[in-house]
Amino acid sequence: MKDFTEEEKFTIVERLSPWVKPAILKKEFPINDNTLYYYQRRYGILNYTENMGRIDSEFERAREDLIQEHIQTGYAVVRELLEGDSKD
């Protein structure tokens, strides 16, 4: 395998470590734990676990927002129907 420059290693960690498990990164690229964690800490790059937790939280919030939107829309439609029935 090719020897990577420090800049290339940084790019790998920056772009992939939030999305790819460390074991897979270390298997596919010449990156060890020290390199991985050094760049993550030094440059504030989220690790895989942190990023997946953040994504899960964002999806949960989006899910709750969508549910509330559907509930509000449903109530509005039902109110309209009931108001229409009382006018007849």
N, C-alpha and C positions, 0 to 999 in steps of 0.2 A: 504494500500500500504506500502511496505517496506520502512524503513528509509534509504536513500542513504548516503554513506560517502561523504566527500568533494572530494575525489579522483574520486568516481563514478560520482558525479555531474560534475566535471571538464571534465571527459571523454565524458559524454553526450553532454555537451556544445561544446567541441572541435570537436567531430565527427559529430554531427547532426545540430548544429545551423546554419552553412553556407547553409544547404540544406533543412531544415524544418522550416516552419513559427513558430515564437515564440508562438503564440496562441496554436498551436498543441503540441509543446514541453511541455508547461505548463500544458496542459490537460493530457498528457500521463505520465509525470514524476513530481516528487515533486520539481519543480524548479520554483522560482519566478523571477520577473523582475530583482530584485537586484542581485541575483546569476548569472543570465544569462549575464547581462551587465557587472558585475564585472569581470568575467572570460574573456569575449570578450575584454574588454579594457586592462586588466592586461597582457594578453598573446597575444594580437594582432590577435585574432580570428575574421575572417570576420563574420558579421551578415548576415542574409538571404538576405536582400535587396542589400547589397554591393556585395555579392557573385553572385547573379543573374545578377546584372549589369555587373560584370566582365565577366561572362559567355556569356551574350548577346554580349558584345564587341568582345570577342574572336570568337564567331560564325560569327559575321558580318565580321571580318577580314578574316576568313577562307572562307566565302562565296565570298567575293570580290576577293580573291586569286584564287579561283576555276573558277570564271567567267573570269578573266584575262587569266588564263591558257587555257581555252576553246577558247577564242577569238584568242590567239596567235597560237594555234594549227590549228584552222580553217583557219586563214590567210596563214599559212605555207602550208596547203593542197591545198588551192586555188592557191597560187603562183606556186606550183609544177605543178598543172594541166595546168595553163596558159603557163608556160615555156615549158611544154611538147607539147602543141598545137602549139606554135610558131616554134618548131623545125621540125614539119611535113611538 
